[in-house]
Amino acid sequence: MVKKADRLLNTREAMEYLKIDWNAIYTYISEGKLKAHKLGGNGKSRRHWRIWESDLIKFINGEGEEKHTESLNKEMKSVVANSSSSPSLLKVKR
């Protein structure tokens, strides 16, 4: 069986695929919900985000959120274990 080559999409293609605006796509990227890579840039030109099509499909299927949730749960448990007796004063770094 031949595996289809993974395409590298620009943000406009990803926005059209998801049917969302540019603000939403950059929010997902900055929050780490959608895996993206910055390419180019030499000080004079802008860097451009690229997204692997396979990562976009994982995002749509919600596969990336589980890992994010697991790591956040581990961090919360660590904070609670190392905190004082007053859990209402806990602050969690994100």
Chimera marker file (.cmm) of the C-alpha trace (Angstrom):
<marker_set name="trace">
<marker id="1" x="0.000" y="0.000" z="0.000" r="1" g="1" b="0" radius="0.5"/>
<marker id="2" x="1.399" y="3.392" z="-0.990" r="1" g="1" b="0" radius="0.5"/>
<marker id="3" x="1.055" y="6.123" z="1.608" r="1" g="1" b="0" radius="0.5"/>
<marker id="4" x="-0.062" y="9.520" z="0.315" r="1" g="1" b="0" radius="0.5"/>
<marker id="5" x="2.561" y="12.224" z="0.781" r="1" g="1" b="0" radius="0.5"/>
<marker id="6" x="1.823" y="14.695" z="3.563" r="1" g="1" b="0" radius="0.5"/>
<marker id="7" x="1.248" y="18.217" z="2.226" r="1" g="1" b="0" radius="0.5"/>
<marker id="8" x="2.541" y="21.364" z="3.885" r="1" g="1" b="0" radius="0.5"/>
<marker id="9" x="-0.287" y="23.922" z="4.060" r="1" g="1" b="0" radius="0.5"/>
<marker id="10" x="-0.064" y="27.657" z="4.556" r="1" g="1" b="0" radius="0.5"/>
<marker id="11" x="-2.416" y="29.353" z="7.005" r="1" g="1" b="0" radius="0.5"/>
<marker id="12" x="-4.812" y="30.471" z="4.268" r="1" g="1" b="0" radius="0.5"/>
<marker id="13" x="-5.260" y="26.881" z="3.082" r="1" g="1" b="0" radius="0.5"/>
<marker id="14" x="-5.767" y="25.704" z="6.672" r="1" g="1" b="0" radius="0.5"/>
<marker id="15" x="-8.344" y="28.466" z="7.284" r="1" g="1" b="0" radius="0.5"/>
<marker id="16" x="-10.268" y="27.440" z="4.159" r="1" g="1" b="0" radius="0.5"/>
<marker id="17" x="-10.074" y="23.781" z="5.188" r="1" g="1" b="0" radius="0.5"/>
<marker id="18" x="-11.446" y="24.547" z="8.681" r="1" g="1" b="0" radius="0.5"/>
<marker id="19" x="-13.765" y="27.357" z="7.487" r="1" g="1" b="0" radius="0.5"/>
<marker id="20" x="-12.492" y="29.782" z="10.143" r="1" g="1" b="0" radius="0.5"/>
<marker id="21" x="-10.985" y="33.280" z="10.050" r="1" g="1" b="0" radius="0.5"/>
<marker id="22" x="-7.319" y="34.251" z="10.446" r="1" g="1" b="0" radius="0.5"/>
<marker id="23" x="-7.776" y="35.299" z="14.073" r="1" g="1" b="0" radius="0.5"/>
<marker id="24" x="-9.012" y="31.829" z="15.047" r="1" g="1" b="0" radius="0.5"/>
<marker id="25" x="-6.194" y="29.977" z="13.261" r="1" g="1" b="0" radius="0.5"/>
<marker id="26" x="-3.502" y="32.109" z="14.905" r="1" g="1" b="0" radius="0.5"/>
<marker id="27" x="-5.201" y="31.666" z="18.288" r="1" g="1" b="0" radius="0.5"/>
<marker id="28" x="-5.108" y="27.874" z="17.892" r="1" g="1" b="0" radius="0.5"/>
<marker id="29" x="-1.440" y="28.065" z="16.881" r="1" g="1" b="0" radius="0.5"/>
<marker id="30" x="-0.410" y="30.399" z="19.722" r="1" g="1" b="0" radius="0.5"/>
<marker id="31" x="-2.248" y="28.278" z="22.327" r="1" g="1" b="0" radius="0.5"/>
<marker id="32" x="-0.489" y="25.169" z="21.044" r="1" g="1" b="0" radius="0.5"/>
<marker id="33" x="-3.724" y="23.463" z="20.036" r="1" g="1" b="0" radius="0.5"/>
<marker id="34" x="-2.694" y="23.339" z="16.381" r="1" g="1" b="0" radius="0.5"/>
<marker id="35" x="0.879" y="22.311" z="15.627" r="1" g="1" b="0" radius="0.5"/>
<marker id="36" x="2.518" y="24.711" z="13.164" r="1" g="1" b="0" radius="0.5"/>
<marker id="37" x="6.018" y="25.614" z="12.009" r="1" g="1" b="0" radius="0.5"/>
<marker id="38" x="7.472" y="29.031" z="11.202" r="1" g="1" b="0" radius="0.5"/>
<marker id="39" x="9.465" y="29.133" z="7.982" r="1" g="1" b="0" radius="0.5"/>
<marker id="40" x="11.592" y="31.769" z="6.331" r="1" g="1" b="0" radius="0.5"/>
<marker id="41" x="12.564" y="35.175" z="7.534" r="1" g="1" b="0" radius="0.5"/>
<marker id="42" x="15.945" y="36.853" z="7.292" r="1" g="1" b="0" radius="0.5"/>
<marker id="43" x="15.260" y="40.011" z="9.255" r="1" g="1" b="0" radius="0.5"/>
<marker id="44" x="13.773" y="41.829" z="6.276" r="1" g="1" b="0" radius="0.5"/>
<marker id="45" x="10.962" y="39.461" z="5.345" r="1" g="1" b="0" radius="0.5"/>
<marker id="46" x="8.167" y="38.026" z="7.448" r="1" g="1" b="0" radius="0.5"/>
<marker id="47" x="8.159" y="34.462" z="8.659" r="1" g="1" b="0" radius="0.5"/>
<marker id="48" x="5.268" y="32.357" z="7.524" r="1" g="1" b="0" radius="0.5"/>
<marker id="49" x="3.439" y="29.617" z="9.391" r="1" g="1" b="0" radius="0.5"/>
<marker id="50" x="3.060" y="26.208" z="7.752" r="1" g="1" b="0" radius="0.5"/>
<marker id="51" x="0.916" y="23.319" z="8.949" r="1" g="1" b="0" radius="0.5"/>
<marker id="52" x="1.296" y="19.679" z="7.963" r="1" g="1" b="0" radius="0.5"/>
<marker id="53" x="-1.977" y="18.307" z="6.629" r="1" g="1" b="0" radius="0.5"/>
<marker id="54" x="-1.667" y="15.307" z="8.972" r="1" g="1" b="0" radius="0.5"/>
<marker id="55" x="-1.418" y="17.692" z="11.982" r="1" g="1" b="0" radius="0.5"/>
<marker id="56" x="-4.512" y="19.527" z="10.758" r="1" g="1" b="0" radius="0.5"/>
<marker id="57" x="-6.418" y="16.246" z="10.557" r="1" g="1" b="0" radius="0.5"/>
<marker id="58" x="-5.256" y="15.340" z="14.089" r="1" g="1" b="0" radius="0.5"/>
<marker id="59" x="-6.490" y="18.755" z="15.265" r="1" g="1" b="0" radius="0.5"/>
<marker id="60" x="-9.888" y="18.169" z="13.648" r="1" g="1" b="0" radius="0.5"/>
<marker id="61" x="-10.146" y="14.723" z="15.243" r="1" g="1" b="0" radius="0.5"/>
<marker id="62" x="-9.165" y="16.142" z="18.641" r="1" g="1" b="0" radius="0.5"/>
<marker id="63" x="-6.098" y="13.931" z="18.964" r="1" g="1" b="0" radius="0.5"/>
<marker id="64" x="-3.789" y="16.734" z="20.128" r="1" g="1" b="0" radius="0.5"/>
<marker id="65" x="-6.080" y="17.960" z="22.915" r="1" g="1" b="0" radius="0.5"/>
<marker id="66" x="-5.759" y="14.748" z="24.937" r="1" g="1" b="0" radius="0.5"/>
<marker id="67" x="-1.994" y="15.169" z="25.316" r="1" g="1" b="0" radius="0.5"/>
<marker id="68" x="-2.440" y="18.821" z="26.306" r="1" g="1" b="0" radius="0.5"/>
<marker id="69" x="-5.062" y="17.837" z="28.896" r="1" g="1" b="0" radius="0.5"/>
<marker id="70" x="-2.879" y="15.032" z="30.274" r="1" g="1" b="0" radius="0.5"/>
<marker id="71" x="0.099" y="17.339" z="30.774" r="1" g="1" b="0" radius="0.5"/>
<marker id="72" x="-2.116" y="19.975" z="32.406" r="1" g="1" b="0" radius="0.5"/>
<marker id="73" x="-3.562" y="17.351" z="34.788" r="1" g="1" b="0" radius="0.5"/>
<marker id="74" x="-0.038" y="16.230" z="35.766" r="1" g="1" b="0" radius="0.5"/>
<marker id="75" x="0.935" y="19.848" z="36.403" r="1" g="1" b="0" radius="0.5"/>
<marker id="76" x="-2.164" y="20.392" z="38.558" r="1" g="1" b="0" radius="0.5"/>
<marker id="77" x="-1.412" y="17.269" z="40.632" r="1" g="1" b="0" radius="0.5"/>
<marker id="78" x="2.160" y="18.446" z="41.117" r="1" g="1" b="0" radius="0.5"/>
<marker id="79" x="1.015" y="21.885" z="42.290" r="1" g="1" b="0" radius="0.5"/>
<marker id="80" x="-1.503" y="20.395" z="44.722" r="1" g="1" b="0" radius="0.5"/>
<marker id="81" x="1.072" y="17.950" z="46.120" r="1" g="1" b="0" radius="0.5"/>
<marker id="82" x="3.588" y="20.766" z="46.700" r="1" g="1" b="0" radius="0.5"/>
<marker id="83" x="1.126" y="23.367" z="47.991" r="1" g="1" b="0" radius="0.5"/>
<marker id="84" x="0.281" y="24.541" z="51.475" r="1" g="1" b="0" radius="0.5"/>
<marker id="85" x="-2.871" y="23.437" z="53.288" r="1" g="1" b="0" radius="0.5"/>
<marker id="86" x="-4.932" y="26.175" z="51.605" r="1" g="1" b="0" radius="0.5"/>
<marker id="87" x="-5.984" y="24.848" z="48.166" r="1" g="1" b="0" radius="0.5"/>
<marker id="88" x="-8.109" y="27.928" z="47.455" r="1" g="1" b="0" radius="0.5"/>
<marker id="89" x="-4.938" y="30.004" z="47.061" r="1" g="1" b="0" radius="0.5"/>
<marker id="90" x="-3.365" y="27.802" z="44.399" r="1" g="1" b="0" radius="0.5"/>
<marker id="91" x="-2.083" y="29.442" z="41.263" r="1" g="1" b="0" radius="0.5"/>
<marker id="92" x="-1.293" y="27.339" z="38.217" r="1" g="1" b="0" radius="0.5"/>
<marker id="93" x="1.189" y="28.506" z="35.582" r="1" g="1" b="0" radius="0.5"/>
<marker id="94" x="0.154" y="27.851" z="31.986" r="1" g="1" b="0" radius="0.5"/>
<link id1="1" id2="2" r="1" g="1" b="0" radius="0.2"/>
<link id1="2" id2="3" r="1" g="1" b="0" radius="0.2"/>
<link id1="3" id2="4" r="1" g="1" b="0" radius="0.2"/>
<link id1="4" id2="5" r="1" g="1" b="0" radius="0.2"/>
<link id1="5" id2="6" r="1" g="1" b="0" radius="0.2"/>
<link id1="6" id2="7" r="1" g="1" b="0" radius="0.2"/>
<link id1="7" id2="8" r="1" g="1" b="0" radius="0.2"/>
<link id1="8" id2="9" r="1" g="1" b="0" radius="0.2"/>
<link id1="9" id2="10" r="1" g="1" b="0" radius="0.2"/>
<link id1="10" id2="11" r="1" g="1" b="0" radius="0.2"/>
<link id1="11" id2="12" r="1" g="1" b="0" radius="0.2"/>
<link id1="12" id2="13" r="1" g="1" b="0" radius="0.2"/>
<link id1="13" id2="14" r="1" g="1" b="0" radius="0.2"/>
<link id1="14" id2="15" r="1" g="1" b="0" radius="0.2"/>
<link id1="15" id2="16" r="1" g="1" b="0" radius="0.2"/>
<link id1="16" id2="17" r="1" g="1" b="0" radius="0.2"/>
<link id1="17" id2="18" r="1" g="1" b="0" radius="0.2"/>
<link id1="18" id2="19" r="1" g="1" b="0" radius="0.2"/>
<link id1="19" id2="20" r="1" g="1" b="0" radius="0.2"/>
<link id1="20" id2="21" r="1" g="1" b="0" radius="0.2"/>
<link id1="21" id2="22" r="1" g="1" b="0" radius="0.2"/>
<link id1="22" id2="23" r="1" g="1" b="0" radius="0.2"/>
<link id1="23" id2="24" r="1" g="1" b="0" radius="0.2"/>
<link id1="24" id2="25" r="1" g="1" b="0" radius="0.2"/>
<link id1="25" id2="26" r="1" g="1" b="0" radius="0.2"/>
<link id1="26" id2="27" r="1" g="1" b="0" radius="0.2"/>
<link id1="27" id2="28" r="1" g="1" b="0" radius="0.2"/>
<link id1="28" id2="29" r="1" g="1" b="0" radius="0.2"/>
<link id1="29" id2="30" r="1" g="1" b="0" radius="0.2"/>
<link id1="30" id2="31" r="1" g="1" b="0" radius="0.2"/>
<link id1="31" id2="32" r="1" g="1" b="0" radius="0.2"/>
<link id1="32" id2="33" r="1" g="1" b="0" radius="0.2"/>
<link id1="33" id2="34" r="1" g="1" b="0" radius="0.2"/>
<link id1="34" id2="35" r="1" g="1" b="0" radius="0.2"/>
<link id1="35" id2="36" r="1" g="1" b="0" radius="0.2"/>
<link id1="36" id2="37" r="1" g="1" b="0" radius="0.2"/>
<link id1="37" id2="38" r="1" g="1" b="0" radius="0.2"/>
<link id1="38" id2="39" r="1" g="1" b="0" radius="0.2"/>
<link id1="39" id2="40" r="1" g="1" b="0" radius="0.2"/>
<link id1="40" id2="41" r="1" g="1" b="0" radius="0.2"/>
<link id1="41" id2="42" r="1" g="1" b="0" radius="0.2"/>
<link id1="42" id2="43" r="1" g="1" b="0" radius="0.2"/>
<link id1="43" id2="44" r="1" g="1" b="0" radius="0.2"/>
<link id1="44" id2="45" r="1" g="1" b="0" radius="0.2"/>
<link id1="45" id2="46" r="1" g="1" b="0" radius="0.2"/>
<link id1="46" id2="47" r="1" g="1" b="0" radius="0.2"/>
<link id1="47" id2="48" r="1" g="1" b="0" radius="0.2"/>
<link id1="48" id2="49" r="1" g="1" b="0" radius="0.2"/>
<link id1="49" id2="50" r="1" g="1" b="0" radius="0.2"/>
<link id1="50" id2="51" r="1" g="1" b="0" radius="0.2"/>
<link id1="51" id2="52" r="1" g="1" b="0" radius="0.2"/>
<link id1="52" id2="53" r="1" g="1" b="0" radius="0.2"/>
<link id1="53" id2="54" r="1" g="1" b="0" radius="0.2"/>
<link id1="54" id2="55" r="1" g="1" b="0" radius="0.2"/>
<link id1="55" id2="56" r="1" g="1" b="0" radius="0.2"/>
<link id1="56" id2="57" r="1" g="1" b="0" radius="0.2"/>
<link id1="57" id2="58" r="1" g="1" b="0" radius="0.2"/>
<link id1="58" id2="59" r="1" g="1" b="0" radius="0.2"/>
<link id1="59" id2="60" r="1" g="1" b="0" radius="0.2"/>
<link id1="60" id2="61" r="1" g="1" b="0" radius="0.2"/>
<link id1="61" id2="62" r="1" g="1" b="0" radius="0.2"/>
<link id1="62" id2="63" r="1" g="1" b="0" radius="0.2"/>
<link id1="63" id2="64" r="1" g="1" b="0" radius="0.2"/>
<link id1="64" id2="65" r="1" g="1" b="0" radius="0.2"/>
<link id1="65" id2="66" r="1" g="1" b="0" radius="0.2"/>
<link id1="66" id2="67" r="1" g="1" b="0" radius="0.2"/>
<link id1="67" id2="68" r="1" g="1" b="0" radius="0.2"/>
<link id1="68" id2="69" r="1" g="1" b="0" radius="0.2"/>
<link id1="69" id2="70" r="1" g="1" b="0" radius="0.2"/>
<link id1="70" id2="71" r="1" g="1" b="0" radius="0.2"/>
<link id1="71" id2="72" r="1" g="1" b="0" radius="0.2"/>
<link id1="72" id2="73" r="1" g="1" b="0" radius="0.2"/>
<link id1="73" id2="74" r="1" g="1" b="0" radius="0.2"/>
<link id1="74" id2="75" r="1" g="1" b="0" radius="0.2"/>
<link id1="75" id2="76" r="1" g="1" b="0" radius="0.2"/>
<link id1="76" id2="77" r="1" g="1" b="0" radius="0.2"/>
<link id1="77" id2="78" r="1" g="1" b="0" radius="0.2"/>
<link id1="78" id2="79" r="1" g="1" b="0" radius="0.2"/>
<link id1="79" id2="80" r="1" g="1" b="0" radius="0.2"/>
<link id1="80" id2="81" r="1" g="1" b="0" radius="0.2"/>
<link id1="81" id2="82" r="1" g="1" b="0" radius="0.2"/>
<link id1="82" id2="83" r="1" g="1" b="0" radius="0.2"/>
<link id1="83" id2="84" r="1" g="1" b="0" radius="0.2"/>
<link id1="84" id2="85" r="1" g="1" b="0" radius="0.2"/>
<link id1="85" id2="86" r="1" g="1" b="0" radius="0.2"/>
<link id1="86" id2="87" r="1" g="1" b="0" radius="0.2"/>
<link id1="87" id2="88" r="1" g="1" b="0" radius="0.2"/>
<link id1="88" id2="89" r="1" g="1" b="0" radius="0.2"/>
<link id1="89" id2="90" r="1" g="1" b="0" radius="0.2"/>
<link id1="90" id2="91" r="1" g="1" b="0" radius="0.2"/>
<link id1="91" id2="92" r="1" g="1" b="0" radius="0.2"/>
<link id1="92" id2="93" r="1" g="1" b="0" radius="0.2"/>
<link id1="93" id2="94" r="1" g="1" b="0" radius="0.2"/>
</marker_set>
